[in-house]
Amino acid sequence: HTTASNLQKAINNNLVTIKSAKIESKSIDRESKTITANQFKNDLDFYMKSGIFADTLDFKYELQGKDLIVYAGNMSNYCDSCITVEMVVNDDVNKDDLEKIIRKVED
C-alpha cells in the first residue's frame, strides 16, 4: 500500500514519470477514459489540498521491473471509479529507495 502523499513525493521528486492514467467506472458497463499525465498530477495536487479528505482513497502499487503501477479507489465503497496509473521508474533511481518513499508505514 501507499498514500497519495507518498505518491505525490515520488512524482514531484522526479523518481517516476507518468506514462498513462485511466479511470474506469465500477458500474456494470465498466466505462473507461484515459486522462493525461498533467491532468492526473493536477488532480492529485488538488486532492492533497482537500484537508481531512486527503487520505480517504485507498492506494495500492506494484513494482514490475522498471514500471510502477498504482491503483486508487478500488477498495472504497464511496468511490464510483477506479484509477490506474502507469509510471516508469526514472533511470537514475534505485527501486529500493523509491519503495522507502512510497511504501505506506502503518501507525
ZIFENGI-V720142 format. One record per pair of residues at least 24 apart in sequence whose ideal C-beta (glycine too) atoms are under 8 Angstrom apart, sorted by the first residue. I is the first residue (numbers start at 1). GAP is how many residues later the second one is. Records with the same first field share a line. If there is no record, write none. Layout:
I: GAP ; GAP
This chain:
1: 57 ; 58 ; 59 ; 60 ; 102 ; 103
2: 57 ; 58 ; 59 ; 68 ; 100 ; 101 ; 102
3: 52 ; 56 ; 101
4: 40 ; 43 ; 44 ; 50 ; 51 ; 53 ; 55 ; 68
5: 43 ; 49 ; 50
6: 95 ; 96 ; 97 ; 98
7: 37 ; 52 ; 54 ; 63 ; 95
8: 36 ; 37 ; 40
9: 92 ; 93
10: 58 ; 88 ; 91 ; 92
11: 30 ; 33 ; 76
13: 88
14: 76
15: 74 ; 75 ; 78 ; 82 ; 83 ; 86
16: 52 ; 71 ; 72 ; 73 ; 74 ; 77 ; 82
17: 70 ; 71 ; 73
18: 67 ; 68 ; 69
19: 48 ; 67 ; 68 ; 69
20: 65 ; 66
21: 62 ; 63 ; 64 ; 65
22: 61 ; 62 ; 63
23: 58 ; 59 ; 60
24: 57 ; 58 ; 59 ; 60
25: 55 ; 56
26: 53 ; 54 ; 55 ; 56
27: 53
40: 43 ; 45
59: 45
61: 41
63: 26 ; 32 ; 35 ; 36
68: 30 ; 34
